Amino acid sequence: MLNLNIIIGSTRPGRAADHVAPWIAGLAKEHPAFTVEVLDLRDWPLPFFAETYQTIGDPQHPAYSDPIVRRWNQRIAEGDAYLFITPEYNHSVPGVLKNAIDSVFASLPSATSRRPSSATAAASPPGSGPSSTSPTSPSRRRWSRCAAPC
Ligand SMILES: Cc1cc2nc3c(=O)[nH]c(=O)nc-3n(C[C@H](O)[C@H](O)[C@H](O)COP(=O)(O)O)c2cc1C
């Protein structure tokens, strides 16, 4: 079984993801290939990234200065595949999602490289979101440098 992490990339009250995420998570849970874990950034009040090389320590076993950042890195490392549900804010992802990605940057090469990732837009009105979910967006390219299409 693959551990699919579904990451909800908006924390705004009334966010469109509240309509989309339960449906997508439900479909994924019905799939026999996956165990599904929904990582709602509302439950992960990560500090704005402020690590230094000293606080990160060994990039193979990063320490980080804040326990929640350490837990976030561990949780992401436990995933086998990732699905981002995100709106588009100013032709990119919301700052809260960018910060969550920044917060695992030292672990990214070992934790997520070559693991499949995808993204779906959750937006109201429909039609928003292509820049946030594009596989060519910088964050997506950095997250998953997959050998196979992802
Ligand atoms: C700060 C902000 C910036 C936005 N920028 C864009 C944008 O660049 N392109 C777009 O298509 N929609 C944009 N939108 C529309 C949102 O993608 C859409 O309203 C979405 O539902 C908001 O996400 P949320 O419901 O999770 O907060 C923006 C909305 C906000 C609040």
The ligand as a Tripos MOL2 file, in Angstrom:
@<TRIPOS>MOLECULE
LIG
   31    33     1     0     0
SMALL
NO_CHARGES

@<TRIPOS>ATOM
      1 C1         -5.0140   36.6510   -2.4050 C.3       1 LIG1
      2 C2         -5.7050   36.0050   -3.5930 C.ar      1 LIG1
      3 C3         -5.0360   35.9450   -4.7960 C.ar      1 LIG1
      4 C4         -5.6400   35.3210   -5.9060 C.ar      1 LIG1
      5 N1         -4.9600   35.2500   -7.0840 N.ar      1 LIG1
      6 C5         -5.4840   34.5510   -8.1180 C.ar      1 LIG1
      7 C6         -4.7400   34.3770   -9.3230 C.ar      1 LIG1
      8 O1         -3.6250   34.8320   -9.4640 O.2       1 LIG1
      9 N2         -5.2960   33.6620  -10.3390 N.ar      1 LIG1
     10 C7         -6.5470   33.1070  -10.2270 C.ar      1 LIG1
     11 O2         -6.9800   32.4580  -11.1790 O.2       1 LIG1
     12 N3         -7.2700   33.2620   -9.1020 N.ar      1 LIG1
     13 C8         -6.7730   33.9570   -8.0410 C.ar      1 LIG1
     14 N4         -7.4950   34.1120   -6.8820 N.ar      1 LIG1
     15 C9         -8.8130   33.4770   -6.7950 C.3       1 LIG1
     16 C10        -8.6800   32.2250   -5.9590 C.3       1 LIG1
     17 O3         -7.8780   31.2350   -6.5740 O.3       1 LIG1
     18 C11       -10.0520   31.6200   -5.6590 C.3       1 LIG1
     19 O4        -10.9100   32.6140   -5.2010 O.3       1 LIG1
     20 C12        -9.9160   30.5390   -4.6080 C.3       1 LIG1
     21 O5        -11.1940   29.9770   -4.3260 O.3       1 LIG1
     22 C13        -9.3550   31.0850   -3.3090 C.3       1 LIG1
     23 O6         -8.8680   29.9830   -2.5690 O.3       1 LIG1
     24 P1         -9.4390   29.6250   -1.1460 P.3       1 LIG1
     25 O7        -10.9300   29.4770   -1.3630 O.co2     1 LIG1
     26 O8         -8.8000   28.3460   -0.7800 O.co2     1 LIG1
     27 O9         -9.0390   30.7370   -0.2770 O.co2     1 LIG1
     28 C14        -6.9430   34.7710   -5.7950 C.ar      1 LIG1
     29 C15        -7.6040   34.8560   -4.5520 C.ar      1 LIG1
     30 C16        -7.0010   35.4660   -3.4830 C.ar      1 LIG1
     31 C17        -7.7150   35.5240   -2.1450 C.3       1 LIG1
@<TRIPOS>BOND
     1     1     2 1
     2     2     3 ar
     3     2    30 ar
     4     3     4 ar
     5     4     5 ar
     6     4    28 ar
     7     5     6 ar
     8     6     7 ar
     9     6    13 1
    10     7     8 2
    11     7     9 ar
    12     9    10 ar
    13    10    11 2
    14    10    12 ar
    15    12    13 ar
    16    13    14 ar
    17    14    15 1
    18    14    28 ar
    19    15    16 1
    20    16    17 1
    21    16    18 1
    22    18    19 1
    23    18    20 1
    24    20    21 1
    25    20    22 1
    26    22    23 1
    27    23    24 1
    28    24    25 2
    29    24    26 1
    30    24    27 1
    31    28    29 ar
    32    29    30 ar
    33    30    31 1
@<TRIPOS>SUBSTRUCTURE
     1 LIG1         1 GROUP 0 **** ****
